[in-house]
Amino acid sequence: MNGLIPLMAALVIVEAAVHGASTTSSGRWIPGLAATGIAFAVILLVGEIAARIIRRKHLRGRWAESWDTAAQTLALGLFAGIAWPGSWTGGWALLTTSYTVAILPWLALQVGHWWTFARITGWQRRDYVLHQVRFGLLPVLAALPVMDLCDQFARVTGYGHWLNTHLGLAANAAGSFLVAILLVALLPALLVRLWGARPLPPGELQADLAAACGRFGVPVAGILIWPGEGGRVTNALVLGLVTRLRWILITPDLLHEFPRSQLHAVLGHELGHVRHHHLWLYLLFAACTGMLSWWLKDPLVDLASQHLPWALDREILRVVVGLTLLALLWRLVFGALSRACERQADLAGMELAGDSGAMPAALLAVARQQGGDPDAPSWRHGPISRRAAFLAAAVADPALAAHHHRLIRRWTIGLIAAAGALAILLLTTRHDLLPG
């Protein structure tokens, strides 16, 4: 399960817990730490049992992904109990105004899940946890303090109140979008250092890959070796929104094990994300979903409270509605967008390789490294077997590739139109109807 959705769900829980607290509510450190310890033990116990069953019965692949989703859901439920006002902890989220501190119990539960999940992957536990912390948590831990600083600045200076008074909900949308762009633009310079990435040594391979970037019309600041100690990792990543802070990261296993044509295909796939502006498209989607959630959440909570056959606390309803919107918009809608973008990037990889078989072969090689099941589902990337079949169909019928590019353009136009309409709606929202 991709770490982005659980993180966003944890932040929804924190926001709802703080929003629903009374003026006399206050968290307590000792019960909060004790509850975190108990929840951590539960995650370890349940995770060990699940990992042993999956390993013993050789149920990797889809079963492993299903367990990952179930474990993340369990961790979020335990975190809600720790953070929520009225629980015996008093509400961990009320101990601080810092997102970084408020989210710590959830981060601890993530580490506990990774410790047990390592048994399924075949990695050593310590190596797998360190790998996930470096490449999963560090981007989060680097972003959350920035959110805290922005929140603190708005609170201390009164700037946030002034913006809400004059712009209403649109202030939240504009501020969040600008902060997201700033983070995505600047974080790569920090991450490549935190990840220990180092330049690919000068030589024939480095010159060849750099020339490929130039031929594709995507300038980068450099090509880096992306360390992945502890297990075999065949992967590559493009990191950066602007040219001077954009790097291609390639793992040593990918460099050493893939033939040159497949390496070009993987490189072309990553460069395709830049050429087709997918990162900007993802940011635009995030802005639309944020505005839509702010617009819909309270009306949906009112609707649910009127029609549910049982009474439910309004703030609990806010969490349920918020998480439901999050799941529908990101897992379903963004999943469809992301899978379409991955296929467009696959077409770019095939183009750069100049070999119609290189990109499908590279995809299948990655599938073998990740567990051997090319039909394994992936909500963001799609099954590798289907992506390979799409490329084969595009070779047989070139019109299919042109149709797919038009599909992405329609996504782009639709998101731009939606963002504009939602911005107008938020700008015209009456200030006295804003959530309290």
C-alpha positions in Angstrom: 0.0 0.0 0.0 1.5 3.3 -1.0 2.7 5.3 1.9 1.0 8.5 0.7 -2.6 7.5 1.4 -1.9 6.2 5.0 0.0 9.4 5.7 -2.9 11.6 4.4 -5.4 9.5 6.4 -3.3 9.9 9.6 -3.3 13.7 9.0 -7.1 13.6 8.5 -7.3 11.9 11.9 -5.1 14.5 13.6 -7.1 17.4 12.0 -10.4 15.9 13.1 -9.2 15.2 16.6 -8.0 18.8 17.1 -11.1 20.2 15.5 -13.4 18.1 17.7 -11.7 18.9 21.0 -13.5 21.0 23.5 -11.7 24.1 25.0 -11.1 22.0 28.2 -9.6 19.0 26.4 -5.9 18.2 26.9 -3.8 15.2 26.1 -1.6 13.4 28.6 2.0 12.4 27.8 2.3 9.2 30.0 -0.9 7.6 28.9 -0.2 8.6 25.3 3.2 6.9 25.4 1.8 3.8 27.1 -1.0 3.5 24.5 1.6 3.9 21.7 3.6 1.1 23.3 0.6 -1.2 23.5 -0.4 -0.4 19.9 3.1 -1.1 18.8 3.1 -4.5 20.5 -0.3 -5.3 18.8 1.2 -4.5 15.4 4.2 -6.7 16.1 2.1 -9.6 17.3 -0.4 -9.6 14.5 2.2 -8.9 11.9 4.4 -11.8 13.0 1.4 -14.2 12.8 0.4 -12.9 9.3 4.0 -13.0 8.0 4.5 -16.6 9.1 1.2 -17.7 7.5 2.1 -16.0 4.2 5.6 -17.4 4.2 4.6 -20.9 5.2 1.9 -21.2 2.5 4.0 -19.3 -0.1 1.2 -16.6 -0.5 3.4 -13.8 -1.6 2.4 -11.3 -4.2 -1.3 -10.5 -3.9 -1.6 -11.9 -0.4 1.3 -9.8 0.7 -0.2 -6.6 -0.8 -3.6 -7.4 0.8 -1.9 -7.9 4.2 0.0 -4.6 3.8 -3.3 -2.8 3.2 -4.9 -4.6 6.2 -1.9 -3.8 8.5 -1.9 -0.1 7.4 -5.7 0.1 8.2 -5.1 -1.5 11.6 -2.3 1.0 12.3 -4.6 3.9 11.4 -7.3 2.5 13.7 -4.9 2.2 16.6 -3.5 5.7 15.9 -7.1 7.1 15.9 -7.6 5.6 19.4 -4.3 7.2 20.6 -5.0 10.6 19.1 -8.7 11.0 19.7 -10.0 13.3 22.5 -12.0 11.4 25.1 -9.8 8.3 24.9 -7.9 7.3 28.0 -4.8 9.0 26.6 -6.7 12.3 26.7 -6.0 12.7 23.0 -2.4 12.6 21.8 -3.1 15.1 19.0 -4.0 17.7 21.7 -0.5 17.6 23.3 1.0 19.9 20.6 0.2 22.2 17.7 3.0 20.4 15.7 2.0 18.0 12.9 5.5 16.4 13.3 4.9 15.5 17.0 1.2 14.6 16.5 2.0 12.0 13.9 4.8 10.3 15.8 2.6 7.4 17.1 1.6 6.6 13.6 5.2 6.6 12.4 6.1 4.2 15.2 3.4 1.8 14.1 4.7 2.1 10.5 8.2 0.9 11.8 6.5 -2.0 13.6 4.7 -3.0 10.5 7.9 -2.9 8.4 9.7 -5.0 11.0 7.3 -7.9 10.6 6.7 -7.4 6.8 10.4 -7.8 6.2 9.9 -11.6 6.7 7.6 -11.7 3.7 10.0 -9.8 1.4 13.1 -11.9 2.2 15.1 -8.9 3.4 16.8 -8.8 6.8 14.6 -7.0 9.2 17.0 -4.2 10.1 17.9 -3.6 6.4 14.3 -3.5 5.3 13.3 -1.0 8.1 16.2 1.2 7.4 15.4 1.1 3.7 11.8 2.1 4.3 12.8 4.8 6.8 15.3 6.3 4.4 13.1 6.2 1.3 9.6 6.3 2.8 9.7 8.3 6.0 12.5 10.8 5.3 10.5 12.7 2.6 7.6 12.9 5.1 9.8 13.9 8.0 11.3 16.6 5.9 7.9 18.0 4.7 6.1 18.0 8.1 8.3 20.6 9.8 7.7 22.9 6.8 3.9 22.5 7.4 4.5 23.3 11.0 6.4 26.4 10.3 3.8 27.7 7.8 1.0 27.0 10.4 2.9 28.7 13.2 3.7 31.7 11.0 0.0 32.1 10.0 -1.1 31.7 13.7 1.5 34.1 15.3 1.2 36.8 12.7 -2.5 36.6 12.2 -1.9 36.2 8.5 -4.0 33.0 8.3 -7.0 34.7 9.9 -6.7 37.7 7.5 -6.6 35.4 4.5 -9.6 33.4 5.7 -11.5 36.6 6.3 -10.8 37.9 2.8 -10.5 34.8 0.7 -12.4 32.1 2.7 -11.6 28.5 1.9 -9.7 29.6 -1.2 -6.9 30.8 1.1 -6.4 27.2 2.3 -6.4 25.9 -1.3 -3.9 28.6 -2.5 -1.6 28.2 0.5 -1.5 24.4 0.4 -0.8 24.4 -3.4 2.0 26.9 -3.1 3.6 25.0 -0.2 3.3 21.8 -2.1 5.1 23.3 -5.1 7.8 24.7 -2.9 8.4 21.4 -1.2 8.4 19.4 -4.5 10.8 21.9 -6.0 13.3 22.1 -3.1 13.1 18.7 -1.4 15.1 16.8 -4.0 18.3 18.7 -3.1 17.9 17.5 0.5 16.7 14.0 -0.3 19.7 13.0 -2.6 22.0 13.8 0.3 19.9 12.1 2.9 19.6 9.0 0.7 23.4 8.9 0.1 23.0 9.1 -3.7 26.4 9.7 -5.5 27.2 10.7 -9.0 27.6 7.9 -11.6 31.3 7.8 -12.3 32.5 9.3 -15.6 32.9 6.8 -18.3 31.2 5.3 -21.4 28.0 4.4 -19.5 27.6 7.9 -17.9 28.2 9.6 -21.2 25.7 7.3 -22.9 23.0 8.0 -20.4 23.6 11.7 -20.3 23.5 11.8 -24.1 20.1 9.9 -24.0 18.7 12.6 -21.7 19.8 15.2 -24.2 18.3 13.4 -27.2 15.0 13.1 -25.3 15.0 16.9 -24.6 14.9 16.5 -20.8 17.8 18.2 -19.1 18.8 17.0 -15.7 21.3 18.2 -13.1 22.9 14.7 -13.0 22.6 11.0 -13.0 23.1 9.5 -9.6 23.6 6.0 -8.2 20.7 5.3 -5.8 22.0 3.0 -3.0 19.7 0.1 -1.8 21.8 -1.9 0.7 20.3 -4.9 2.2 18.3 -6.4 -0.7 18.1 -6.5 -4.5 16.4 -3.4 -5.8 16.0 -2.8 -9.6 14.5 0.6 -9.8 15.0 4.1 -11.1 13.5 7.5 -10.2 13.3 11.0 -11.6 13.4 13.5 -8.8 12.8 17.2 -9.2 10.4 19.8 -10.6 13.0 22.2 -12.0 16.0 21.5 -14.2 18.7 22.6 -11.7 17.3 20.5 -9.0 16.3 17.4 -11.1 18.2 14.2 -10.9 17.9 10.7 -12.3 18.5 8.1 -9.6 19.4 4.5 -10.7 20.0 1.6 -8.3 23.3 -0.4 -8.8 21.3 -3.6 -9.4 19.5 -2.0 -12.4 22.8 -0.7 -13.8 24.6 -4.1 -13.5 21.9 -6.5 -14.4 20.0 -4.9 -17.2 21.3 -4.9 -20.8 21.8 -1.4 -22.3 18.6 -1.4 -24.4 16.5 -2.2 -21.3 18.4 0.4 -19.3 17.6 3.0 -21.9 13.9 1.9 -21.7 13.8 2.4 -18.0 15.6 5.8 -18.3 13.1 6.8 -21.0 10.2 5.8 -18.8 11.5 8.1 -16.1 12.2 10.9 -18.5 8.8 10.4 -20.0 7.3 11.5 -16.7 9.1 14.8 -17.0 8.5 15.3 -20.7 4.7 14.8 -20.3 4.6 17.0 -17.1 3.1 14.2 -14.9 4.4 15.7 -11.7 2.5 19.0 -12.4 -0.5 16.9 -13.3 -0.3 15.1 -9.9 0.0 18.5 -8.1 -3.0 19.8 -10.0 -5.0 16.7 -9.0 -4.0 17.2 -5.3 -5.2 20.8 -5.5 -8.5 19.7 -6.9 -9.1 17.0 -4.3 -8.1 19.4 -1.5 -10.6 22.0 -2.7 -13.3 19.4 -3.3 -12.9 18.0 0.2 -13.1 21.4 1.8 -16.2 22.1 -0.2 -18.0 18.8 0.4 -17.0 17.6 3.8 -19.3 19.6 6.0 -22.4 19.2 3.8 -21.7 15.4 3.6 -21.4 15.3 7.4 -24.7 17.1 7.7 -26.3 14.7 5.2 -25.0 11.6 7.0 -26.0 12.8 10.5 -29.6 13.3 9.2 -30.0 10.0 7.5 -28.0 7.5 9.5 -30.2 5.1 11.4 -28.0 5.5 14.5 -26.6 8.5 16.4 -22.9 9.1 15.8 -20.6 11.9 17.2 -20.2 14.6 14.6 -16.4 14.7 14.8 -16.3 10.9 14.3 -18.5 11.5 11.2 -16.0 14.0 10.0 -13.2 11.4 10.2 -15.4 8.8 8.4 -16.4 11.2 5.7 -12.9 12.6 5.3 -11.3 9.1 5.0 -14.1 8.0 2.6 -13.4 11.0 0.4 -9.7 10.4 0.6 -10.1 6.7 -0.4 -12.5 7.4 -3.3 -10.6 10.4 -4.7 -7.0 9.0 -4.4 -7.3 5.3 -4.5 -9.9 5.3 -7.4 -9.6 8.5 -9.3 -5.9 9.2 -8.8 -5.2 5.5 -9.3 -6.8 5.7 -12.8 -4.8 8.9 -13.6 -1.5 7.4 -12.3 -2.0 4.2 -14.3 -2.7 6.2 -17.5 0.5 8.2 -16.9 2.6 5.1 -16.3 1.5 3.8 -19.7 2.4 7.1 -21.3 5.8 6.8 -19.7 6.1 3.2 -20.9 5.6 4.5 -24.4 8.4 7.1 -23.8 10.7 4.3 -22.6 10.0 2.3 -25.8 10.7 5.3 -27.9 14.1 6.1 -26.2 15.2 2.4 -26.4 14.4 2.2 -30.1 13.5 -1.4 -29.5 9.9 -2.4 -29.2 10.8 -5.4 -27.0 13.1 -3.6 -24.6 10.4 -1.9 -22.4 8.2 -5.0 -22.0 11.3 -7.0 -21.2 12.4 -4.5 -18.6 9.0 -4.5 -17.0 8.9 -8.3 -16.7 12.4 -8.3 -15.3 11.3 -5.9 -12.6 8.3 -8.1 -11.9 10.5 -11.1 -11.4 12.7 -9.1 -8.9 9.6 -8.0 -7.0 8.1 -11.5 -6.5 7.7 -13.0 -9.9 4.0 -12.4 -10.5 3.5 -10.1 -13.6 -0.3 -10.2 -12.9 0.1 -8.8 -9.4 -2.2 -5.7 -9.0 -0.9 -2.3 -8.4 -3.3 0.6 -7.8 -0.8 3.2 -9.0 1.1 1.4 -11.8 -1.3 -1.4 -13.0 -0.3 -5.1 -13.5 3.0 -5.4 -15.4 1.5 -8.0 -17.7 -1.2 -5.5 -18.8 1.3 -2.8 -19.4 3.4 -5.1 -21.5 0.3 -6.1 -23.5 -0.6 -2.4 -24.0 2.9 -1.8 -25.5 2.6 -4.8 -27.8 -0.8 -3.5 -28.9 0.7 0.0 -29.5 3.4 -1.5 -31.7 0.8 -3.4 -33.7 -1.5 -0.3 -34.0 0.4 3.0 -33.7 -3.0 4.8 -33.5 -3.4 3.4 -30.0 -0.4 5.5 -28.7 -1.8 8.6 -30.2 -5.2 7.9 -28.6 -3.5 7.4 -25.3 -1.7 10.8 -25.5 -5.1 12.4 -26.3 -6.5 10.7 -23.2 -3.9 12.3 -21.0 -4.6 15.7 -22.6 -8.2 15.3 -21.7 -7.3 14.5 -18.1 -5.2 17.7 -18.1 -7.9 19.9 -19.5 -10.5 18.4 -17.2 -8.3 19.0 -14.1 -7.6 22.6 -15.1 -11.3 23.2 -15.6 -12.2 21.6 -12.3 -9.5 23.5 -10.5 -10.8 26.8 -11.9 -14.4 26.0 -11.1 -13.6 24.9 -7.5 -11.5 28.0 -6.9 -14.4 30.2 -8.0 -16.7 28.2 -5.7 -14.4 28.6 -2.7 -13.9 32.3 -3.4 -17.6 32.9 -3.3 -18.2 30.8 -0.2 -19.8 32.9 2.5 -17.3 33.4 5.3 -19.9 32.8 8.0 -20.4 29.3 6.6 -16.8 28.3 7.0 -16.1 25.3 9.2 -15.4 26.3 12.8 
